[in-house]
Amino acid sequence: MNEFIPVCEPMLAGNEVEYVSEAVKTGWISSGGKYVEKFEKAFSEYSGCEYGVAVCNGTVALHLALTALGIGEGDEVIIPSFTMIATAFAVCYTGARPVFVDADPFTWNIDVTKIEEKINTKTKAIIPVHIFGNPCAMDQISELAKRYNLFIVEDAAEAHGAEYKGKKTGSFSSIGCFSFFANKNLTTGEGGMVVTNDAGYYDKCRYYRNMCFPLNAPRNYIHEEIGFNYRMSNLHAAIGLAQTEKADEYKKLRIQNAEKYKFYLKDCPGIIFQKDEADSVNVHWMNAILINPEEYGHTRDELMIHLKENKIDSRLLFNGMHRQPSMQKFGCDMKGEYPVTDRLADNGLYLPSASSLSDESIERICDVTVGFAKHNL
């Protein structure tokens, strides 16, 4: 009898138990302890950056980065409409306003040809999101940012180890931000990190992360600014260090799994994959597909029901920021057309994507998907 295949589950195949047990045995279970610093050093080096600041999740990593850059009320920050809403929320937390740009029809990242029309005197930053682990066109984004004197904050929550022209995501910007939620390629359960090559931003992130306690002075419980309790625990960092030690192995597994999906589904009508650029390395956080109902013969929702009936989990893709009631209430400009984002939201889904996914499971998922397409055609 076929077992249930979840959409994603963490792969904990390294030193996680050893490191966490050591932290528990020594009593270092909060934000003190050796693993926080070790994890920051290991992951920032892996990402091609000099500094790392571990935090409690990826959303606050973005908020911390924007705060360190001085983004605040009256400012605007350009983000893709097709993204996890955490990207927009982090901007809102600062008092700034998110401004939306449609997705590229092929890579599904922010459409770089439509960014410039959204830039005005209030614009202070661009947040490119490397959707599903697929790097954005950072050369073009960097050129725009330089021309208009804008900050770049990379949302690399889904892109651990992804590469653009031989350089790791997170290292192209003033500050890069990662998530380590349980379904990410590398996980700490809950967690995040900011990475940077700028010592000043590094100090600001550490300062704001820890309630604005002085960095290099004794605690007198006088706080000059409003800070945040965004620290990562030593327990979570112990898991993160073990995960980072296996980062290249897990990256290889995700890429191999994506290649298998593409092989088994290549002749199935109506299934469209995200485009991988030749000069990039997509790490395939999620194996997302877009359904063309006319060619496939069924809608996305019908396929998801069919998968569930066959004990295969799946998920909807992100809904557009321009459709979010929270963004309207916040005062964002909801006008305009976002046809690519709408198409992805209405017709896309994730197939199971864990690093540990077996060849047999992938073949079974694809057999069910292909078989359904042929039904009634």
C-alpha positions, 0 to 999 in steps of 0.5 A, a space after each residue: 500500500 502506498 505511503 503518504 508523501 508530504 510536500 516537504 520535510 526536513 533532512 536531519 542527517 548530520 551532527 544535529 543530535 550531537 550538537 543539540 545534546 551538547 548544548 543541553 548538557 552544558 546548559 547553554 540553551 538560550 542566545 548565549 553559547 558557542 553555536 550561535 557564533 559558530 553558525 553565523 561564521 559558517 553560514 556567512 562564509 558559505 554565502 560568500 559574506 564576511 559577517 552573519 547575524 543569526 535571528 529567530 526567523 526569516 521575516 525578522 531578518 528582513 525587518 532587521 536589515 531594513 532597520 539597519 539601513 534606516 528605512 522608515 515612514 515615508 519611504 517606499 520599497 520595491 518588492 515583487 508582487 509574487 512572493 511570500 507575504 513576509 517580504 511585504 510585512 517586513 517593509 510595513 513593520 518599518 512604516 515604509 510602504 511596499 510597491 509591487 512589481 509583476 513577475 517575469 513570465 519565465 523565471 517567475 522572479 521580479 520582472 526587471 524590465 518593470 522595476 524602473 517605472 515604479 521608482 520615484 523620489 520616495 523609493 529607498 530600496 529594492 528587495 529582489 526575492 530569489 523565488 523557489 531558489 532561482 536567482 534574480 537577474 542581479 546585474 540589472 537590479 544592481 545597475 538600477 540600484 546604483 543609478 538611482 542610489 537605492 539599497 538592495 536587500 536580497 530576500 534569499 529565504 528560499 535560496 541557500 547556496 544558489 548562485 548567479 554568475 558564480 557568486 552566491 545569493 545574499 552576497 550581491 546586496 547591502 544585506 542579504 536575508 535567509 530563512 531556516 524554517 523547517 521546509 527550507 533547504 537548510 533548517 533550524 526549525 525556526 530561524 533566520 540570518 542576515 549576511 553582509 560584507 559591511 562592518 557598520 551594517 553588521 554592528 547595527 544588526 547586532 545592536 537592534 537584534 538584542 534590544 539595543 544593548 550596547 555592543 562593547 560596554 557593560 549593560 546599564 539597562 539604558 537603551 538609546 533606541 527602540 530595539 527588538 528581541 530577535 535573537 536565535 537560541 543556541 539550540 537552534 544554532 546547533 542545528 543550523 551549524 550541523 545543517 551548514 556542514 551538509 549544505 552542498 550535499 543537500 543542495 545537490 539532492 534538491 537539484 537532482 530531484 528537480 532534474 528527475 521531475 523535469 525528466 518524468 514530466 517532460 512530455 506531459 502536456 500543459 505542465 510548465 516549469 520555472 526557467 533556469 538561466 544558464 548563468 545561474 544555479 537554481 537550488 529548487 527549494 520547491 518543485 513548483 509547476 504551472 498548469 495550463 488547463 486547456 492543454 493538461 485537461 484539468 485545472 490546478 485544483 482538480 490535480 491537487 485533489 487527485 494527488 491527495 486522493 493518491 496520498 500525495 501532498 501539494 501546496 498552492 503557490 503564493 497569492 499576489 501582494 496586490 490581492 492582499 487585504 492587509 496591503 490595501 488596509 496599509 495604504 499600498 497602491 493596489 492599482 495596475 495589472 499583474 497578469 503573470 503573478 495572477 497566472 502563477 497564483 491561480 494555476 501553480 502548485 508545489 509538488 513534494 520537494 524534500 531533499 530526502 525524497 526517493 527516486 521511487 516517490 518522484 516517479 510515483 508522483 509523476 506517474 499520478 500526474 501524467 496519468 491524470 492528464 491523459 484521462 478524458 483526453 
